[in-house]
Amino acid sequence: MAKIIIGVLIVTVVVIAGFMILDPKISPTNTPAITEVVDSNALGGYSYTIEGEVNKPGTYSLGENITMADLISAAGGVTTNADDLAFFDDATLTKGTTYYIASKYNANDICNTDPIIKVNINVDAADTLTSINGITSSIASSIVSYRSGTGQFRTLEQIMEVYGVGNATYRKVRNFITLHE
């Protein structure tokens, strides 16, 4: 009986090894995608995190006074699904902040034929902003007041500076807003 169990174990190991040789994409464990992580103290603690539609999401240590273009370049560029209207290349970034590159198409739409309907938080009227689920009339009014007093939004994350917009609202609306036309 012991010989049969040992034989079955040996055959199982040989079959698994054979599959891994034939298809190297099969991993023996279910590990999540690895992102680039850099020691934030490597360049004086200037770390920036980027997620969303970039080729290598992760945390990067890039120095002081970098732009969105610098961070995107460090992350291997944007994907073909990145919405270039949702970021400014020349926006100066704040260290320790996580930046998001929004999708142009719905990730759940396999064919990706219809772009996501979005509003422009820098130019659209308050009633247009409320067409997005998560932006109430009071938040829309606050967005208009904020941009009138402060100037245009340079990053999607800047919307969290608006009264009434917290992290949860930001995450809910970030794929449905743009910064320029």
C-alpha positions as CSV (number, residue, x, y, z in Angstrom):
1,M,0.0,0.0,0.0
2,A,2.9,2.4,0.8
3,K,4.4,1.7,-2.6
4,I,1.2,2.8,-4.3
5,I,1.0,6.1,-2.4
6,I,4.7,6.9,-3.1
7,G,4.1,6.0,-6.7
8,V,1.1,8.3,-7.0
9,L,3.1,11.1,-5.3
10,I,6.0,10.7,-7.7
11,V,3.7,10.7,-10.7
12,T,1.9,13.8,-9.5
13,V,5.2,15.7,-9.0
14,V,6.3,14.6,-12.5
15,V,3.0,15.7,-14.1
16,I,3.1,19.1,-12.4
17,A,6.7,19.6,-13.4
18,G,5.9,18.6,-16.9
19,F,3.0,21.2,-17.1
20,M,5.3,23.9,-15.7
21,I,7.9,23.1,-18.4
22,L,5.3,23.1,-21.2
23,D,3.5,26.3,-19.9
24,P,5.9,28.4,-17.8
25,K,3.0,30.9,-17.1
26,I,1.6,28.5,-14.6
27,S,2.9,29.4,-11.2
28,P,3.0,26.9,-8.3
29,T,1.3,29.4,-6.0
30,N,-1.4,32.0,-6.5
31,T,0.7,35.1,-6.0
32,P,-0.7,38.5,-6.8
33,A,0.9,40.8,-9.4
34,I,4.1,42.2,-8.1
35,T,4.5,46.0,-8.3
36,E,7.7,48.1,-8.2
37,V,8.5,49.1,-4.7
38,V,11.4,51.4,-4.0
39,D,12.9,52.3,-0.6
40,S,11.5,55.7,0.1
41,N,14.6,56.7,2.0
42,A,16.8,56.0,-1.1
43,L,16.5,59.6,-2.4
44,G,15.8,61.5,0.7
45,G,12.3,60.1,1.3
46,Y,10.7,61.4,-1.9
47,S,8.4,58.5,-2.7
48,Y,5.4,58.7,-5.0
49,T,2.9,55.9,-5.7
50,I,1.0,55.4,-8.9
51,E,-1.8,53.0,-9.7
52,G,-4.4,52.5,-12.4
53,E,-3.7,52.4,-16.0
54,V,0.1,52.3,-16.0
55,N,2.4,49.4,-17.0
56,K,4.1,49.0,-13.7
57,P,2.0,50.4,-10.8
58,G,3.9,50.8,-7.6
59,T,5.9,53.2,-5.4
60,Y,8.8,55.0,-6.8
61,S,11.5,57.2,-5.2
62,L,12.2,60.0,-7.7
63,G,13.5,63.1,-5.9
64,E,12.0,66.5,-5.4
65,N,9.8,68.6,-7.7
66,I,8.8,65.8,-10.2
67,T,5.9,66.0,-12.6
68,M,3.2,63.5,-13.5
69,A,5.2,62.7,-16.7
70,D,8.2,61.8,-14.6
71,L,6.2,59.4,-12.5
72,I,4.4,57.9,-15.5
73,S,7.8,57.3,-17.2
74,A,9.1,55.6,-14.0
75,A,6.1,53.3,-14.1
76,G,6.8,52.2,-17.7
77,G,4.3,54.5,-19.3
78,V,0.5,54.4,-19.5
79,T,-1.6,51.5,-20.9
80,T,-3.7,51.8,-24.0
81,N,-6.7,52.1,-21.7
82,A,-5.4,55.2,-20.0
83,D,-7.5,58.3,-20.2
84,D,-5.1,61.1,-21.2
85,L,-7.8,63.7,-20.3
86,A,-7.6,62.7,-16.6
87,F,-4.1,63.9,-16.0
88,F,-1.7,66.7,-16.8
89,D,1.8,65.7,-17.7
90,D,3.2,68.9,-16.2
91,A,1.4,68.7,-12.9
92,T,3.9,69.0,-10.0
93,L,3.4,66.1,-7.5
94,T,3.5,66.0,-3.7
95,K,5.7,63.4,-2.1
96,G,4.0,60.6,-0.3
97,T,0.9,60.8,-2.3
98,T,-0.8,58.1,-4.4
99,Y,-1.8,59.1,-7.9
100,Y,-4.3,57.3,-10.1
101,I,-4.4,57.1,-13.9
102,A,-8.1,56.6,-14.9
103,S,-9.4,54.2,-17.4
104,K,-10.8,55.4,-20.7
105,Y,-13.0,52.3,-21.1
106,N,-14.8,50.2,-18.5
107,A,-12.6,47.3,-17.4
108,N,-15.6,45.0,-17.2
109,D,-16.4,45.7,-20.9
110,I,-14.5,43.0,-22.7
111,C,-14.7,44.6,-26.1
112,N,-13.9,48.1,-24.8
113,T,-15.9,49.8,-27.5
114,D,-17.8,52.5,-25.6
115,P,-15.8,55.0,-23.5
116,I,-16.8,55.8,-20.0
117,I,-19.1,58.9,-19.8
118,K,-17.2,61.5,-17.8
119,V,-17.5,65.0,-16.6
120,N,-14.8,67.7,-16.6
121,I,-14.4,69.0,-13.0
122,N,-12.5,72.1,-14.4
123,V,-15.2,73.4,-16.7
124,D,-18.5,71.7,-16.3
125,A,-21.4,73.3,-14.5
126,A,-22.6,72.0,-11.1
127,D,-25.8,70.4,-12.7
128,T,-23.6,68.5,-15.1
129,L,-21.3,67.3,-12.4
130,T,-24.2,65.7,-10.5
131,S,-24.8,63.3,-13.4
132,I,-22.0,61.2,-11.9
133,N,-23.0,58.8,-9.1
134,G,-21.3,60.0,-6.0
135,I,-21.3,63.8,-6.8
136,T,-24.2,65.3,-5.0
137,S,-25.5,68.8,-5.6
138,S,-23.7,70.1,-2.5
139,I,-20.4,68.5,-3.6
140,A,-20.9,69.8,-7.2
141,S,-21.3,73.4,-5.7
142,S,-18.2,72.9,-3.6
143,I,-16.2,71.8,-6.7
144,V,-17.3,74.9,-8.6
145,S,-16.5,77.1,-5.6
146,Y,-13.1,75.4,-5.1
147,R,-12.0,75.9,-8.7
148,S,-13.2,79.5,-8.7
149,G,-11.1,80.3,-5.7
150,T,-8.1,78.0,-6.2
151,G,-7.9,77.6,-9.9
152,Q,-8.1,74.4,-12.0
153,F,-7.6,71.0,-10.7
154,R,-4.2,69.6,-11.8
155,T,-4.6,66.0,-10.5
156,L,-7.6,63.8,-9.8
157,E,-6.5,63.5,-6.2
158,Q,-6.9,67.2,-5.7
159,I,-10.7,66.7,-5.6
160,M,-10.2,65.4,-2.1
161,E,-9.4,69.0,-1.1
162,V,-13.0,69.9,-1.8
163,Y,-15.3,70.0,1.2
164,G,-17.5,66.9,1.3
165,V,-15.1,64.7,-0.8
166,G,-13.3,62.1,1.2
167,N,-11.4,59.0,0.2
168,A,-14.5,56.9,-0.4
169,T,-16.1,59.5,-2.7
170,Y,-12.9,60.0,-4.6
171,R,-12.5,56.3,-5.2
172,K,-16.1,56.1,-6.4
173,V,-15.8,59.0,-8.9
174,R,-12.2,58.9,-10.1
175,N,-12.9,57.0,-13.3
176,F,-15.8,59.3,-14.2
177,I,-14.0,62.7,-14.0
178,T,-11.5,64.4,-16.3
179,L,-9.3,67.5,-16.0
180,H,-9.2,68.9,-19.5
181,E,-10.7,68.5,-22.9
